[in-house]
Amino acid sequence: MTPVAIIAAATAAFHLATANIYGYHRDEFYYLAQGRRLAWGYVDNPPVTPFLYRAGETLFGTSRFGLAVLPALLHATLVILTALVARELGGNARAQLLAALGAAVAPIFVTTGHFLGTVTPEIVAGAALTLFVAKVLHTGDPRWWVAAGVALGVGVLDHWTIGAFAIALVIGLLLTPQRELLFSRWTVLGAVIAVVIVAPNVWWQASHDWPQLTFARQLRDYGTLPKILPAQFVVLGGASVLLALPGLLWLLRNETARPYRGLGIAFVVTLALVMLTGGKEYYTGAALPLLLGAGGAAFAHSSGWARPAWIVAIGLAMLPFSTPLLPLSTANTVRSVNKEIGEMVGWDHLVDTVAPIAAQHPNAPILTRNYSEAGALELLGDLGRARGPFSGHLNYWYWGHPHGFSDETIAVGYDREQLARFFADVEPVATIRTPHGVRNEEDGAVVWICRHQRADWDTLWPQMRTY
């Protein structure tokens, strides 16, 4: 095996070895529920990630270990693609080794390799798109635009935010002499292929009144704008200083990198687009493998200070903040750096709290405030499909609701004021406390018994929809 292949295999093995240290992540429940209800679109994401969950459940089951297999393999694939990007940019074996190590230990890639979210396939698609565009620039062969179109189409079918990187690539190339490589029938063919791949999702969104655009507007936060640039150093960890920043400077300033300058411009434009649209810091994820590959290429023939041992050492130091490794007693400390760690704790306890209440009120439907509570009860509880769980949150709102009037309803996670709009009698019966004192989103959630509905469910349900 080559050194890059060994790093990729070790990356996947690490994720599988640590899969069961904590529990499920809150988003895993939701994507698994989506995978059990396959469609061409959802309120908050396109269909690739739910499809992967469906495939993972079919092949490996729904244990925490089973759900870890596909993201582990995707992270290993990312390691290989990033090394290939370095090679395409002129990097030798040392460059590929550096790039592979950076992709293996960068915190954002470790986190998305531990559990499968929409960012996981998006980053892999972004690395593939970068590779194929780099091949066009390196070889001058426009036929690679077809492969780029496939990568882009699959990426957009997973997460629309990769579109910012695609737009930035076009702008970057138009601003360099390599713009002539854009004007080819192969470019048109690649674009057509991308559109065809994405078309079913666009059709679903259009036929459902574009809920993903509504969700994106709800999620937009211009208050995070000043944090986005420094956040890039956080999500890439030590690799940002050792590889990504030198890689970006090499693309923008080095004479050797002149044929690839459009790629460096593309990252700057991607960052600007994310900032201008009020996006989150990880919306640059599809472009980040480019920087690591360029960083490897920048040090390909130098005796510079980017050394494999340094990347490994800094990467290992960051691992406890990227994936659940430390004891649960430290989860709050780790959560202050990476809040996703705290969202992997307490779901069995939530189900164990709600299940006895459900048994005492056997005819009461179960209503939850968010998709994670609903998904956890759906996966880990044995409550009967007729009882739900139901939720007005995101896609659960589409998936059905009770009908008529219910004598009693079990509500999880709501505030009294929220429930008082729908029920005249609201009684608290339990409070969920996350084990080990972890202060995550479910810690302190109240379980209620609600009676005397103010209207039938068909009337109430439109008012319960939340994003």
TADAFEN-V713747 format. One record per pair of residues at least 6 apart in sequence whose ideal C-beta (glycine too) atoms are under 8 Angstrom apart, sorted by the first residue. I is the first residue (numbers start at 1). GAP is how many residues later the second one is. Records with the same first field share a line. If there is no record, write none. Layout:
I: GAP, GAP
//
This chain:
1: 8
3: 90, 93, 94, 97
4: 75, 76, 79, 92, 93, 96
5: 75
7: 72, 90, 93, 94, 97
8: 68, 69, 71, 72, 92, 96
9: 67
10: 94
11: 61, 64, 65, 68, 93, 102
12: 60, 61, 63, 64
13: 59
14: 58
15: 53, 56, 57, 60, 98, 99, 308
16: 49, 52, 53, 56
18: 96, 305, 306, 307
19: 45, 46, 48, 49, 53, 95
20: 44, 45
21: 303, 304
22: 302, 306, 309, 319, 322, 323
23: 41, 321, 322, 323, 324, 325
24: 40, 43, 320, 323, 352, 355
25: 89, 90, 92, 315, 318, 319
26: 317, 318, 321, 346, 349, 350, 415
27: 88, 90, 316, 345
28: 25, 39, 87, 88, 347
29: 318, 342, 343, 345, 346, 347, 349, 350
30: 341, 342, 345, 364, 365
31: 18, 19, 22, 85, 86
32: 21, 25, 30, 35, 343, 347
33: 338, 341, 342, 345, 346, 362, 363, 366
34: 8, 11, 15, 16, 19, 361
35: 15, 16, 17, 18, 19, 20, 21, 22
36: 18, 21
37: 13, 358, 362
38: 9, 12, 13, 16
39: 8, 11, 165
40: 6, 7, 160, 161, 163, 164
41: 6, 159, 160, 163, 164, 167, 171
42: 8, 170, 352, 353
43: 168, 169, 172, 351, 352, 354, 355, 424
44: 167, 168, 171, 350, 351, 423
45: 73, 113, 114, 167
46: 72, 110, 111, 112, 113, 114, 152, 155, 166
47: 110, 154
48: 70, 73, 106, 109, 110, 111
49: 67, 68, 69, 71, 72, 109, 110
52: 18, 64, 69
53: 14, 63
55: 15
56: 10, 11, 13, 14, 60
57: 9, 10
59: 10
60: 6, 7, 9, 10
62: 317
67: 48, 49
68: 46, 47
70: 46
71: 41, 42, 43, 44, 45, 49
72: 41
74: 39, 42, 46, 47, 50
75: 29, 34, 35, 37, 38, 45
77: 47
78: 25, 31, 35, 45, 46, 49, 211
79: 21, 24, 25
80: 20
81: 43, 46, 47, 50, 208
82: 17, 18, 20, 21, 45, 207, 210, 211, 214
83: 13, 14, 16, 17, 20, 210, 213
84: 12, 47, 209
85: 14, 42, 45, 46, 49, 204, 205, 207, 208, 209
86: 9, 10, 12, 13, 206, 207, 208, 210, 211, 214
87: 8, 9
88: 43, 46, 47, 50, 205
89: 6, 45, 49, 168, 171, 204, 205, 207, 208
90: 48, 166, 207, 210
91: 8, 202, 205, 206, 209
92: 208, 209
94: 202, 205, 206
95: 201, 202, 204, 205
96: 200
97: 199, 211
98: 145, 197, 198, 201, 208, 210, 213
99: 144, 193, 194, 196, 197, 198
100: 196
101: 207, 210, 211, 214
102: 134, 137, 140, 141, 142, 190, 193, 194, 209, 213
103: 6, 136, 186, 189
104: 6, 211
105: 132, 133, 134, 206, 207, 209, 210, 211, 213, 214
106: 129, 130, 131, 133, 134, 182, 186, 209
107: 127, 128, 129, 130, 211, 214, 215, 231
108: 11, 15, 127, 128, 174, 177, 180, 214
109: 14, 179
110: 208, 209, 212, 213
111: 211, 212, 227, 229
112: 7, 8, 11, 173
113: 7, 210
114: 208, 209, 210
115: 229
118: 40, 41
119: 40, 163, 166
121: 33, 34, 37, 38
122: 33, 36, 37, 39, 40, 163, 164
123: 162, 163, 165, 166
125: 26, 27, 29, 30, 33, 37, 161
126: 29, 36, 39, 159, 160, 161, 162, 163, 164
127: 159, 162, 163
128: 19, 23, 27
129: 19, 22, 23, 26, 33, 36, 37, 40, 157
130: 133, 157, 159, 160, 163
132: 12, 13, 15, 16, 19
133: 11, 15, 36, 130
134: 126, 129, 159
135: 6, 9, 12
136: 6, 8, 9, 12, 45
137: 41, 44, 122, 123, 125, 126
138: 121, 122
140: 41
142: 39, 42, 44, 45
143: 43
144: 42
145: 39, 41, 42, 44, 45
146: 40, 43, 44, 47
147: 43
148: 42
149: 40, 41, 42, 43, 44, 45
150: 40, 43, 44, 47
152: 10, 14, 38, 42
153: 40, 41, 42, 43, 44, 45
154: 43
155: 7, 11, 131
156: 6, 7, 10, 38, 41, 42, 45
157: 40, 41, 44
160: 52, 56
161: 113, 118, 122, 124, 125
162: 124
164: 106, 109, 110, 113, 115, 119, 122
165: 101, 105, 119, 121, 122
167: 102, 106
168: 97, 98, 99, 100, 101, 102, 105, 119
169: 93, 94, 97
170: 12
171: 94, 95, 98
172: 89, 90, 91, 92, 93, 94, 97
173: 6, 8, 9, 89, 93
174: 8, 88
175: 87, 90
176: 85, 86, 89
178: 81, 83, 84
179: 83
181: 6
205: 6, 7, 8
208: 190
214: 253
215: 179, 252
218: 249
219: 61, 248
220: 57, 58, 59
221: 57, 59
222: 56
224: 54, 56, 57
225: 50, 53
227: 54
228: 43, 46, 47, 51, 53, 56
229: 42, 46
231: 50
232: 8, 12, 39, 49, 52, 56
233: 7, 8
234: 47
235: 46, 47, 50, 53
236: 8, 52, 55, 56
237: 77, 78, 81, 85
238: 72, 73, 76, 77, 79, 80
239: 53, 56, 72, 75, 76
242: 53, 63, 64, 68, 69, 72
243: 48, 49, 52, 53, 56, 63, 68
244: 44, 47, 48, 51
245: 46, 50
246: 49, 52, 53, 58, 60
247: 43, 44, 45, 46, 47, 48, 49, 50, 51
248: 16, 19, 20, 43, 46
249: 49
250: 6, 7, 14, 44, 45, 47, 48
251: 6, 9, 10, 12, 13, 16, 43
252: 9, 12, 13, 16
254: 44
257: 7, 37, 40, 41
260: 34
263: 27, 31
264: 30
266: 21, 24
267: 17, 20, 23, 24
270: 14, 16, 17
271: 13, 16
273: 6
274: 6, 7, 9, 10
295: 11
298: 6, 8
299: 7
319: 6
320: 6, 10, 14
321: 13, 16, 17, 20
322: 16
323: 18
324: 7, 10, 17, 20
326: 8
328: 17, 107, 108, 110
329: 107, 108
331: 10, 11, 14, 105, 107
332: 10, 105, 106, 107
334: 7, 8
335: 6, 7, 103, 104, 105
339: 101
342: 96, 97, 98
343: 29, 97, 98
345: 89, 90, 91, 93, 95
346: 86, 88, 89, 92, 94, 96, 97
347: 25, 29, 33, 95
348: 32
349: 83, 84, 85, 86
350: 23, 26, 27, 62, 82, 92, 95
351: 25, 26, 29, 30
353: 77, 79, 94
354: 12, 23, 27, 56, 58, 76, 93
355: 26, 27, 28
357: 53, 72, 73, 90, 92
358: 6, 8, 23, 25, 29, 52
361: 47, 49, 88
363: 43, 44, 45
364: 23, 42, 43, 44, 45, 46, 85
365: 21, 22, 23, 25, 37, 41, 44, 45
366: 11, 17, 21, 22, 23, 24, 43, 44, 45, 46
367: 21, 22, 23, 24, 42, 43, 44, 45, 47, 83
368: 6, 9, 20, 21, 22, 23, 25, 28, 43, 44, 45
369: 22, 24, 42, 43, 44, 45, 49, 76, 97
370: 21, 23, 43, 71
371: 20, 22, 23, 24, 25
372: 69, 70
373: 16, 18, 39, 40, 69, 72
374: 14, 15, 16, 17, 19, 22
377: 6, 11, 12, 35
378: 11
381: 8
383: 6
388: 14
389: 23
390: 6, 10, 11, 12
391: 6
392: 69, 72, 73, 74
393: 73, 74
394: 72, 73
397: 64, 67, 68, 69
401: 56, 57, 60, 63
402: 7, 55
403: 53, 54, 55
404: 52, 53
405: 48, 51, 52
406: 47, 51
407: 44
408: 41, 42, 43
409: 14, 40, 41, 42, 44
410: 37, 38, 39, 40
411: 8, 15, 36, 37, 38, 39
412: 20, 33, 35, 36
413: 29, 32, 33
414: 32, 34
415: 31
416: 10, 12, 30, 32
419: 7, 29, 31
420: 6
421: 33, 42
422: 28, 31, 32, 33, 38, 41, 42
423: 27, 28, 29, 30, 31
424: 27, 28, 29, 30
425: 25, 26, 27
426: 22, 23, 24
427: 21, 22, 23, 24
428: 18, 19, 20
429: 18, 19, 20
430: 16, 17
431: 13, 14, 15, 16
432: 10, 11, 12, 13, 14, 15
433: 10, 11
434: 6, 8, 9
453: 7
454: 6
//
